[in-house]
Amino acid sequence: MKNPFCKPPFPYCYAPMADLTDPVFRRVLARLDYRGIHFTEMVSAEGLVRENLRTLRMTSTLETGAPQGIQLFGGKADVMAEAVRRVEGEGRFDFVNINMGCPKRKILQRNGGAYHLKDPEGTARWFATVRKAAQGTLTVKVRLGWEEENILTVARLLQEEGADALIVHFRLKDQPYRLPADWSWAERIKPLLRIPLWGNGDIDSPETARQRLSLGVDGVMIGRGTLREPRIFQSLQEVPLTPWEDLLAIIVEEVEREYSLEKKKRTTRLKALVRFLTSGRVEGRLMRRDLLVCEEYERIKTLFLGLPEGVITGPFLEKDENLC
Ligand SMILES: Cc1cc2nc3c(=O)[nH]c(=O)nc-3n(C[C@H](O)[C@H](O)[C@H](O)COP(=O)(O)O)c2cc1C
């Protein structure tokens, strides 16, 4: 498959999100006829190489014609190189994406995620080792910088070392979500690159997505906006929206399919989704209140299937500082 980030027929995709864009959510989007690029949530390169069962479960693929990629994080170049070799050897994914943006402490402690933004030259050498191991499309997702913006250097070096596309979340490592993503960087980064540049941050509607695309990026990645309204891609594809009640039923079906024997996980999964799905919707707090305190799966399922659609008028989540 050619590089799916380059001149894609559909220049919008969802963002990889830990514990959320899991196999359940990916199948839900596939059932909504999503035509964009699919991503796994971030997967530990180390876990993959060690064949950790929980890690391997995250890497299931879909039966879809759409491109699918795996996002890997890690700090050791040789381990990352081995993980990429294995992924490519299996041939199930169309590309690999390396996470160089996650600011979570447990990821930074392993020299992964945004840690790579600390020392651009060192990271370029690190990336060169991984690039040597990779035959196929190898892309990177970054933020604007560690403490200060160094994205222009990082972008140039990653391109020189053979990255096939760059996805930039327009925030610094520690910049909280309540401060807006700075899309003005798109026009500063784009002229430096021959490889595709995709932008990410704060897309809250199809209109914002289209407007951001018009800034000259090759594609737009949508994170929390997808969790809150998985049908955002249907709006962008200009096809009729799946009715809200059907969307909820599809989600429940996929959760039950994935966790047919794990009742506790079904509960956790629906609760995690509901926080995002109801955020910023009129009466959202009220909608999720009963469900979040409930522990009994059948009751949670009934409450979930009965959630009203609620018009979106507010911000994503009230407390979002710990997000990746
Ligand atoms: C719950 C959550 C989990 C995330 N997990 C990941 C991840 O696994 N890998 C990654 O590259 N970014 C992760 N992110 C960051 C998103 O991919 C995206 O860059 C960020 O949310 C900004 O986009 P948005 O404003 O459209 O949400 C996560 C974000 C959220 C909200």
The ligand as an SDF file (V2000), in Angstrom:
LIG
                    3D

 31 33  0  0  0  0  0  0  0  0999 V2000
   -7.7940    9.8530   26.5640 C   0  0  0  0  0  0  0  0  0  0  0  0
   -6.6920   10.1950   25.6200 C   0  0  0  0  0  0  0  0  0  0  0  0
   -5.7250    9.2420   25.3430 C   0  0  0  0  0  0  0  0  0  0  0  0
   -4.6940    9.5480   24.4570 C   0  0  0  0  0  0  0  0  0  0  0  0
   -3.7920    8.5840   24.1170 N   0  0  0  0  0  0  0  0  0  0  0  0
   -2.8810    8.8330   23.1380 C   0  0  0  0  0  0  0  0  0  0  0  0
   -2.0750    7.7920   22.6020 C   0  0  0  0  0  0  0  0  0  0  0  0
   -2.1750    6.6210   22.9790 O   0  0  0  0  0  0  0  0  0  0  0  0
   -1.1740    8.1340   21.6320 N   0  0  0  0  0  0  0  0  0  0  0  0
   -1.0570    9.4220   21.1550 C   0  0  0  0  0  0  0  0  0  0  0  0
   -0.2430    9.6730   20.2720 O   0  0  0  0  0  0  0  0  0  0  0  0
   -1.8160   10.4070   21.6430 N   0  0  0  0  0  0  0  0  0  0  0  0
   -2.7500   10.1340   22.5880 C   0  0  0  0  0  0  0  0  0  0  0  0
   -3.5860   11.1250   22.9940 N   0  0  0  0  0  0  0  0  0  0  0  0
   -3.4940   12.4490   22.3610 C   0  0  0  0  0  0  0  0  0  0  0  0
   -4.4020   12.5090   21.1370 C   0  0  0  0  0  0  0  0  0  0  0  0
   -3.9840   11.5880   20.1500 O   0  0  0  0  0  0  0  0  0  0  0  0
   -4.4320   13.9220   20.5290 C   0  0  0  0  0  0  0  0  0  0  0  0
   -3.1340   14.2500   20.1410 O   0  0  0  0  0  0  0  0  0  0  0  0
   -4.9160   14.9520   21.5340 C   0  0  0  0  0  0  0  0  0  0  0  0
   -6.0740   14.5020   22.2180 O   0  0  0  0  0  0  0  0  0  0  0  0
   -5.2320   16.2880   20.8500 C   0  0  0  0  0  0  0  0  0  0  0  0
   -6.2540   16.1340   19.9150 O   0  0  0  0  0  0  0  0  0  0  0  0
   -7.7640   16.5870   20.2190 P   0  0  0  0  0  0  0  0  0  0  0  0
   -7.7170   17.9900   20.7150 O   0  0  0  0  0  0  0  0  0  0  0  0
   -8.4560   16.4320   18.9000 O   0  0  0  0  0  0  0  0  0  0  0  0
   -8.2930   15.6620   21.2890 O   0  0  0  0  0  0  0  0  0  0  0  0
   -4.6170   10.8370   23.8790 C   0  0  0  0  0  0  0  0  0  0  0  0
   -5.5940   11.7810   24.1780 C   0  0  0  0  0  0  0  0  0  0  0  0
   -6.6370   11.4620   25.0020 C   0  0  0  0  0  0  0  0  0  0  0  0
   -7.7040   12.4810   25.2300 C   0  0  0  0  0  0  0  0  0  0  0  0
  1  2  1  0
  2  3  1  0
  2 30  2  0
  3  4  2  0
  4  5  1  0
  4 28  1  0
  5  6  2  0
  6  7  1  0
  6 13  1  0
  7  8  2  0
  7  9  1  0
  9 10  1  0
 10 11  2  0
 10 12  1  0
 12 13  2  0
 13 14  1  0
 14 15  1  0
 14 28  1  0
 15 16  1  0
 16 17  1  0
 16 18  1  0
 18 19  1  0
 18 20  1  0
 20 21  1  0
 20 22  1  0
 22 23  1  0
 23 24  1  0
 24 25  2  0
 24 26  1  0
 24 27  1  0
 28 29  2  0
 29 30  1  0
 30 31  1  0
M  END
$$$$
